[in-house]
Amino acid sequence: MKTKPALAASLVISAFLFVSSLACIFLQPDLEKLTPIWQIGLFVSLLLIIASYMFSRAVSLKTAPFLALDVLICSAILSMMYFGTLHAGFVIRRPLGVGASFDYSFILSLLILFASILCIKDAFNIIYGYSARGREVLVFLAVRLSAVLSLLLLGAILFIIIYKGMGVISWEFLTMPHRRLGQAGGISTAILGSLWMVLGAMIVSSPLGIGAAIYLHEYSKSQRLNRLITIAVSCLNGVPSVVFGLFGLAFLVTYFGVSLLSGSIILGLINIPTIILTCHEALKSVPNSLREGSMALGATKWQTISKVVLPSAMPGILTGVIIGVAKASGETAPIMWTAVTFTATPVQMIYGVIPNVFQPVNNLDYHLLNLIYFLGAWDVEARAWGTALVLIALVLGTNMLAIVVRNHYRKKISW
């Protein structure tokens, strides 16, 4: 459909208002020079939309109230800007000193963002004559925009972490233990402690989770029992991790003390529901014809599961394990009471291979948490960003390795 020049110009101006206001919400710059541009842009966009509507086929008693309401809202925003209701000293203060306060730059940027969305909506409605096709285009535009914004937010987070953390990364930082409450040295003990704890969590959770999923889908014949177990697992998956930490403090620490073993068990318990649910879905994706063909050739139930079903479901099973690794790598609350210490004590090894599971260890998440506590009191901000960068790199590296293994298995599957 051809777009009139006035509506095209309105869309361009509205897009500029949208992008610039969204950027200002996050960056919080000085709006002194940008405010007049926003006023002119919003005013011109409104005039173009009104003029295009008056000379379009969309004019009717049904559509006019919608446009009038949007124009009224945008005009109110313009009026507040022009008459100084919104000025540099404007602020919505937090009541009784509790909560957040919103200043002029945030409020104005948010209002301009809202006005730009209304202008874009009205422009597309006029182009498509307020039809169902226009609403469909707006929905698809919102969906695509949501995906782009998600990628931009993720990219912005990674960029900030890399930009602020790269300067402190060095061989000493990666291979030396920390000293002087994290102001000197490195994070070697935290890296090793995190790797051993995640490995221990996977050793605990993977057999239990995969075994439970196999039982639910391949052996259990009671649909009522399956539903009951699935509901219980789903509820367990939604339990806050701090509750698991309290459970570990009450029961595991009593027997094993604050140790690597206690932390690995509690992280494994947190991962079990995720692995059960994902592996159950992976087993469901295997066609029943493969099971029937194997049984017809004389294979036993276990031979069918081990030789046919599990290799076919392996990509989905590894996906569940990947999610479990990422979840275990980012948990702090469960292990801060059961497994970790801020001291730079290295992991004691038995025969140089097996870690002493009854000793507490350092951990990247807990190390970063303590560095955040020290901000303002000690010069540790750069090292906090470096620790965050190493933690993100380890999580991404582990996921990438697992994805490579998953894709290797997926190439062997054909049905």
C-alpha positions in Angstrom: 0.0 0.0 0.0 1.3 3.4 -1.0 2.0 5.8 1.9 1.3 9.5 1.5 4.3 11.8 2.0 2.7 13.5 5.1 2.2 10.2 6.8 5.7 9.0 5.9 7.1 12.2 7.3 5.1 11.7 10.5 6.3 8.1 10.9 9.9 9.2 10.5 9.5 11.9 13.1 7.7 9.6 15.4 10.4 7.0 15.0 13.0 9.6 15.9 11.0 10.6 19.0 10.7 6.9 20.0 14.3 6.0 19.6 15.7 9.2 21.2 13.3 9.1 24.2 14.0 5.4 24.8 17.8 6.1 24.8 17.3 9.0 27.2 15.3 6.7 29.6 18.4 4.5 30.0 21.2 7.0 29.6 19.6 10.0 31.5 21.5 12.8 29.6 20.9 16.5 29.9 17.7 17.3 28.0 18.2 21.0 27.7 19.1 20.9 24.0 16.9 17.9 23.1 13.6 19.3 24.7 13.0 22.0 21.9 13.6 19.3 19.2 11.1 17.0 20.9 8.5 19.9 21.1 8.8 20.7 17.4 8.9 17.1 16.3 5.8 16.1 18.3 3.9 19.3 17.2 4.8 18.7 13.5 3.9 15.0 13.7 0.5 15.8 15.2 -0.3 18.3 12.5 0.7 15.9 9.7 -1.5 13.1 11.3 -4.5 15.4 11.7 -4.1 16.8 8.1 -3.7 13.3 6.7 -6.8 12.0 8.6 -9.0 14.9 7.3 -8.1 14.1 3.7 -8.3 10.3 4.0 -11.1 7.8 3.6 -10.9 6.8 7.2 -12.9 9.8 8.4 -16.0 8.6 10.3 -17.9 8.9 13.6 -16.4 5.6 14.6 -12.7 6.5 14.1 -12.8 10.1 15.0 -13.0 9.6 18.9 -9.9 7.4 18.9 -7.8 9.9 17.0 -9.2 12.8 19.1 -8.2 11.0 22.3 -4.7 10.4 21.1 -4.3 14.0 19.9 -5.7 15.3 23.3 -3.1 13.2 25.2 -0.2 14.4 22.9 -1.4 18.0 23.2 -1.5 17.8 26.9 2.2 16.6 26.9 3.1 19.4 24.6 1.3 21.9 26.8 3.2 20.7 29.9 6.5 21.1 28.1 5.7 24.5 26.6 4.2 26.2 29.7 6.9 24.9 32.0 4.8 22.4 34.0 7.6 20.0 33.3 10.8 21.8 34.1 14.4 20.9 35.0 13.6 21.0 38.7 10.4 18.8 38.5 10.6 15.6 40.5 8.2 13.1 42.0 9.7 12.4 45.4 9.5 9.1 47.2 7.0 9.1 50.0 8.6 9.0 53.5 12.0 8.4 52.0 11.1 4.9 50.8 11.1 3.8 47.2 12.3 5.5 44.1 12.0 9.2 43.1 11.5 10.2 39.4 13.1 13.3 38.1 12.4 15.5 35.1 14.6 13.7 32.6 13.0 10.3 33.2 9.4 11.6 33.3 9.7 13.7 30.2 11.5 10.9 28.3 8.7 8.5 29.3 6.0 10.9 28.2 7.7 11.5 24.8 8.0 7.7 24.4 4.3 7.3 25.0 3.4 10.1 22.7 5.5 8.7 19.9 3.8 5.3 20.2 0.4 7.0 19.9 1.6 8.9 16.8 2.9 5.7 15.2 -0.3 3.9 15.9 -2.5 6.7 14.5 -0.3 6.9 11.3 -0.6 3.2 10.6 -4.4 3.3 11.3 -4.8 6.1 8.8 -2.7 4.3 6.2 -4.8 1.1 6.5 -8.1 2.9 7.1 -8.6 1.6 10.7 -9.1 -1.9 9.3 -8.1 -5.3 10.7 -5.1 -5.2 8.4 -3.8 -2.1 10.2 -4.2 -3.7 13.6 -2.4 -6.8 12.3 0.5 -4.6 11.1 0.7 -2.9 14.5 0.8 -6.2 16.4 3.5 -7.5 14.1 5.5 -4.3 14.5 5.2 -4.5 18.3 6.4 -8.1 18.3 9.4 -7.3 16.1 10.2 -4.3 18.2 10.0 -6.4 21.3 12.6 -8.8 19.8 14.9 -6.0 18.8 14.7 -4.3 22.2 15.4 -7.6 23.9 18.5 -8.0 21.8 19.5 -4.4 22.4 19.1 -4.8 26.1 21.1 -7.9 26.2 23.8 -6.4 24.0 23.9 -3.3 26.2 24.4 -5.4 29.3 27.2 -7.4 27.8 28.8 -4.3 26.3 28.9 -2.5 29.7 30.3 -5.6 31.5 33.0 -6.1 28.8 33.8 -2.4 28.6 34.2 -2.0 32.4 35.6 -5.4 33.2 38.2 -5.9 30.4 40.7 -3.4 31.8 41.3 -5.5 35.0 41.6 -8.9 33.2 45.1 -10.1 33.4 47.0 -13.3 33.9 47.6 -12.4 37.6 43.9 -11.7 38.0 42.9 -15.1 36.7 45.6 -17.2 38.4 46.1 -15.6 41.8 43.9 -15.6 44.9 42.5 -12.3 46.2 44.2 -10.3 48.9 43.2 -7.3 51.1 39.5 -8.0 50.9 39.5 -8.2 47.1 41.5 -5.0 46.6 44.5 -6.9 45.2 45.3 -10.3 43.7 42.9 -12.2 41.6 40.0 -14.6 41.6 41.6 -18.0 41.0 40.1 -19.7 44.1 36.6 -18.3 43.1 36.9 -19.7 39.6 38.0 -23.2 40.8 35.3 -23.2 43.5 32.6 -22.3 41.0 33.7 -25.0 38.5 33.8 -27.8 41.2 30.5 -26.7 42.6 28.7 -26.7 39.3 30.2 -30.0 38.4 29.1 -31.4 41.7 25.6 -30.1 41.2 25.4 -31.8 37.8 26.6 -35.1 39.2 23.8 -34.9 41.8 21.0 -33.6 39.6 21.6 -35.2 36.2 21.1 -38.9 37.1 18.1 -38.1 39.4 16.5 -35.8 36.9 17.0 -38.0 33.8 16.0 -41.1 35.7 12.8 -39.5 37.0 11.9 -38.4 33.5 12.5 -41.9 32.1 10.3 -43.4 34.8 7.5 -40.8 34.2 7.4 -41.3 30.4 8.5 -44.9 29.8 7.5 -46.9 32.9 4.7 -45.3 34.8 1.3 -46.4 33.7 -0.8 -44.3 36.0 -1.9 -41.0 34.4 -3.0 -39.7 37.8 0.4 -40.4 39.4 2.1 -38.7 36.4 0.0 -35.6 36.7 0.6 -35.5 40.5 4.4 -35.8 40.1 4.4 -33.3 37.3 2.5 -30.7 39.3 4.7 -31.3 42.3 7.9 -30.9 40.2 6.5 -27.7 38.6 5.7 -26.3 42.0 9.2 -27.2 43.2 10.7 -25.5 40.2 9.0 -22.2 41.3 10.3 -22.3 44.9 12.7 -19.4 45.6 16.3 -20.4 45.8 16.6 -18.8 49.2 14.2 -21.4 50.6 16.5 -24.2 49.3 19.4 -22.3 51.1 17.4 -22.4 54.4 16.7 -26.1 53.9 20.4 -26.7 53.3 21.3 -24.7 56.4 18.9 -26.7 58.5 19.7 -30.2 57.3 22.8 -30.5 55.1 25.0 -28.2 57.2 24.1 -30.3 60.3 25.7 -33.4 58.8 28.3 -32.1 56.3 29.1 -28.6 57.6 29.7 -25.6 55.4 31.3 -27.5 52.6 31.5 -28.1 48.8 29.4 -31.2 49.3 26.5 -29.3 50.9 26.6 -26.6 48.2 26.7 -29.2 45.4 23.7 -31.1 46.9 21.6 -28.0 47.3 22.4 -26.7 43.8 21.6 -30.2 42.5 18.2 -30.2 44.2 17.5 -26.8 42.6 18.3 -28.2 39.2 16.3 -31.4 39.4 12.9 -30.0 38.5 14.3 -28.2 35.5 16.0 -31.3 34.2 13.0 -33.5 34.8 10.6 -31.2 32.9 12.9 -30.7 29.9 13.9 -34.3 29.7 10.3 -35.4 29.9 9.5 -33.2 26.9 12.5 -34.5 25.0 11.3 -38.1 25.6 7.8 -37.1 24.4 9.3 -35.9 21.1 10.6 -39.4 20.2 8.1 -41.1 17.9 6.4 -44.2 19.3 7.1 -45.9 16.0 10.8 -46.2 17.0 9.9 -47.9 20.3 7.4 -50.3 18.5 10.0 -51.2 15.9 12.6 -51.9 18.5 10.2 -54.1 20.5 9.1 -55.9 17.3 12.8 -56.9 16.7 12.9 -58.6 20.1 14.6 -55.9 22.1 13.7 -55.6 25.8 12.2 -52.5 27.4 15.5 -51.3 28.7 17.4 -52.1 25.5 14.8 -50.0 23.6 15.2 -47.1 26.1 19.0 -47.2 26.2 19.7 -47.9 22.5 16.9 -46.2 20.8 15.0 -43.7 22.9 17.8 -42.0 24.8 20.1 -41.4 21.8 17.1 -39.9 19.9 16.2 -37.7 22.9 19.8 -36.7 23.7 19.7 -33.2 22.2 16.7 -32.3 24.3 18.2 -34.0 27.4 21.4 -32.0 26.9 19.3 -28.8 26.6 17.9 -29.5 30.1 21.4 -30.1 31.4 22.5 -26.8 29.8 19.8 -24.9 31.5 20.7 -26.6 34.7 24.4 -25.5 34.3 23.4 -21.9 33.7 21.0 -22.0 36.7 23.6 -23.5 39.0 26.3 -21.0 37.9 24.2 -18.0 38.8 22.8 -19.0 42.2 24.1 -17.2 45.3 21.5 -17.4 48.1 21.5 -21.2 48.5 25.3 -21.5 48.7 26.1 -18.5 50.9 24.8 -20.4 54.0 25.9 -23.9 53.0 29.2 -23.9 51.0 31.1 -20.7 50.5 33.6 -18.5 52.2 35.3 -15.2 51.2 38.7 -16.4 52.3 41.2 -17.1 49.5 41.8 -20.7 50.7 42.5 -22.9 47.6 40.5 -26.0 47.0 42.3 -28.9 48.7 42.8 -31.8 46.4 43.0 -35.5 47.3 45.6 -37.3 45.2 45.8 -34.1 43.1 42.6 -35.0 41.3 39.6 -35.2 43.6 38.6 -32.1 45.7 38.1 -32.3 49.4 34.3 -32.1 49.4 34.1 -31.4 53.1 35.9 -28.0 53.0 34.2 -24.6 52.2 35.2 -23.0 48.9 35.2 -19.6 47.3 32.7 -18.9 44.5 32.4 -16.3 41.8 28.9 -15.3 42.7 29.6 -14.9 46.4 32.9 -13.2 45.7 31.1 -10.7 43.4 28.5 -10.2 46.1 31.1 -9.3 48.7 32.9 -6.9 46.3 29.5 -5.1 45.8 29.2 -4.8 49.6 32.6 -3.2 49.7 31.8 -0.6 47.0 32.3 2.9 48.4 34.4 1.7 51.3 37.2 0.0 49.3 38.6 0.5 45.8 37.1 -2.7 44.3 34.7 -1.5 41.6 37.0 -2.4 38.7 37.6 -5.9 40.2 33.9 -6.3 40.6 33.3 -5.7 36.9 36.2 -8.0 36.1 34.7 -10.8 38.3 31.3 -10.3 36.6 33.0 -10.6 33.1 34.7 -13.8 34.1 31.5 -15.2 35.5 29.6 -14.4 32.3 32.4 -15.8 30.2 32.4 -19.1 32.1 28.6 -19.5 31.8 28.6 -18.7 28.1 31.6 -20.9 27.5 29.9 -23.8 29.3 26.7 -23.3 27.3 28.6 -23.1 24.0 30.4 -26.4 24.7 27.2 -28.1 25.6 25.5 -26.7 22.5 28.3 -28.1 20.3 27.8 -31.5 21.9 24.0 -31.2 21.5 24.4 -30.3 17.8 26.7 -33.3 17.3 24.1 -35.7 18.6 21.3 -33.9 16.7 23.1 -34.6 13.3 23.0 -38.3 14.0 19.2 -38.3 14.4 16.9 -39.0 11.4 13.3 -40.1 11.5 
